[in-house]
Amino acid sequence: MGDRTQPEQVSPEAHQRVQDSFGRQGLMAHLGARISCIAPAPATGDRIEAVGTVLKSGRTLTVCRLAVFGVHDDGGRKLVANGQQTLVRVDRPEER
């Protein structure tokens, strides 16, 4: 793998496609109010696996948990990051 210390830049067209797709997704009507992430170990393994769980989904607030594992081809898994996010629903303003 190449040097991943610098963030990759995307073209303006790709950026706009992603922005437009967010507008079509109901989940994107949420705005992250609080995000907490801890990386207790370096990511090692042949691939990573992320598992997200909605702990509480309400009319205004949604609380989610995330665990990221480094997975080896022999079946071994090691927790490399975990976090929690609280989302607040934000209604879009009326189109004029």
WOFENBEL-V425408 format. One record per residue. N is the residue number from 1. SS is DSSP state (alpha for helix, beta for strand, coil for the rest). D_CENTER is the distance of its C-alpha to the mean C-alpha in whole Angstrom. Layout:
N,SS,D_CENTER / N,SS,D_CENTER
This chain:
1,coil,23 / 2,coil,23 / 3,coil,22 / 4,coil,19 / 5,coil,19 / 6,coil,19 / 7,coil,16 / 8,coil,17 / 9,coil,18 / 10,coil,18 / 11,coil,21 / 12,alpha,22 / 13,alpha,22 / 14,alpha,19 / 15,alpha,17 / 16,alpha,19 / 17,alpha,18 / 18,alpha,14 / 19,alpha,15 / 20,alpha,18 / 21,alpha,16 / 22,alpha,13 / 23,alpha,17 / 24,coil,18 / 25,coil,15 / 26,alpha,16 / 27,alpha,12 / 28,alpha,12 / 29,alpha,15 / 30,beta,13 / 31,beta,12 / 32,beta,10 / 33,beta,14 / 34,beta,13 / 35,beta,10 / 36,beta,12 / 37,beta,11 / 38,beta,14 / 39,coil,14 / 40,coil,18 / 41,coil,18 / 42,coil,18 / 43,coil,16 / 44,coil,19 / 45,coil,20 / 46,coil,20 / 47,beta,17 / 48,beta,14 / 49,beta,12 / 50,beta,9 / 51,beta,10 / 52,beta,9 / 53,beta,12 / 54,beta,13 / 55,beta,15 / 56,beta,17 / 57,beta,17 / 58,coil,19 / 59,coil,21 / 60,coil,19 / 61,beta,17 / 62,beta,14 / 63,beta,13 / 64,beta,10 / 65,beta,10 / 66,beta,8 / 67,beta,11 / 68,beta,11 / 69,beta,14 / 70,beta,16 / 71,beta,19 / 72,coil,22 / 73,coil,24 / 74,coil,27 / 75,coil,24 / 76,coil,23 / 77,beta,20 / 78,beta,19 / 79,beta,16 / 80,beta,15 / 81,beta,12 / 82,beta,11 / 83,beta,10 / 84,beta,10 / 85,beta,9 / 86,beta,12 / 87,beta,12 / 88,beta,15 / 89,beta,17 / 90,coil,18 / 91,coil,21 / 92,coil,22 / 93,coil,25 / 94,coil,28 / 95,coil,28 / 96,coil,32
